[in-house]
Amino acid sequence: MASVPNIRLNNGVEIPQLGFGVFLVEPDECVEAVTNALEVGYRHIDTAEMYGNEKEVGEAIRRSGLDRSEVFVTSKLNNNKHGRDDALKAFDQTLEDLGLDFLDLFLVHWPLPDIDVDYVDTWKAMEEIYASGRCRAIGVSNFHEHHLHRLFEATETKPAVNQIEISPYLTQDPLRAFNKEHEIEVEAWSPIARGKVNDDPAIKQVAESVGRTPAQVTLRWHVQRGDIVFPKSIKRERMEENFAIFDFELDESAMAALSGLDRGERTGPNPDDFNWMP
Ligand code: NDP
């Protein structure tokens, strides 16, 4: 099986372009799911304090027997932990829950427009965390251009990644281009639109033309656009299916067929309206 390429972040750290996401993986199924994913070959796990399964992710990594350096681990700052002191404490707690002494990537999960604490202050705490050497890279999630502009104006460190919702139904091309122009790598969450691509006639047609499944051609579309993806599945056969995307290519017309499905449709909230707290 072809191997997963790495993408080099703006500070030189390398991240596997395909990972495994654990949003909505219940704690009691998470050790098994991550164990299966690591056996299948995934070496990049995307979790968050909000997902409630950091302990189980850490447990599965330890049980795998893999060296810590072989698995890229991302987690995210929860919405109720913005602000300097809470962010620093939350990072310590995340490391403790994962049972790790460093994290590969730590993200501000949401910018939260209406809360009292400014995400710019939170980002300054992220810079402190990075400077402590216990996190190899820091980034953001769900940041629009206007959020990023404020970070550029008020802080020193550019995010290494921006993790945003992207699928054939929400191609996000202007925001992707803005990120790339500023050397911020793009991570695509809900890359297969939570499974919706499986029933899409246009995607099915592309899938049939290359002898693959709709999920595979959609993930391949992301990868050929240069984005980082981490589809979630609790089913081992789907983990295998989603992993097998590096031994075929989509031609220009297939790429255009998927990009042409853009209709600005989100599966999740728009970050400008989202202020949810745990
Ligand atoms: P995905 O687009 O990865 O879709 C997951 C859904 O699709 C699940 O219901 C899964 O079901 C199903 N599925 C998986 N593989 C296949 C397949 N090959 N064929 C058909 N159905 C399939 O959605 P997610 O929302 O989970 O996004 C992926 C990751 O992105 C998350 O796990 C998380 O790490 C991250 N994320 C980040 C957010 C953020 O705000 N930063 C927000 C949301 C997600 P089953 O498990 O039963 O196989």
Boltz pocket constraint, residues with backbone or C-beta under 6 A from the ligand:
constraints:
  - pocket:
      binder: B
      contacts: [[A, 20], [A, 21], [A, 22], [A, 23], [A, 24], [A, 46], [A, 47], [A, 109], [A, 141], [A, 142], [A, 163], [A, 164], [A, 188], [A, 189], [A, 190], [A, 191], [A, 192], [A, 193], [A, 194], [A, 195], [A, 196], [A, 198], [A, 215], [A, 216], [A, 230], [A, 231], [A, 232], [A, 233], [A, 234], [A, 235], [A, 238], [A, 239], [A, 241], [A, 242], [A, 268]]
      max_distance: 6.0
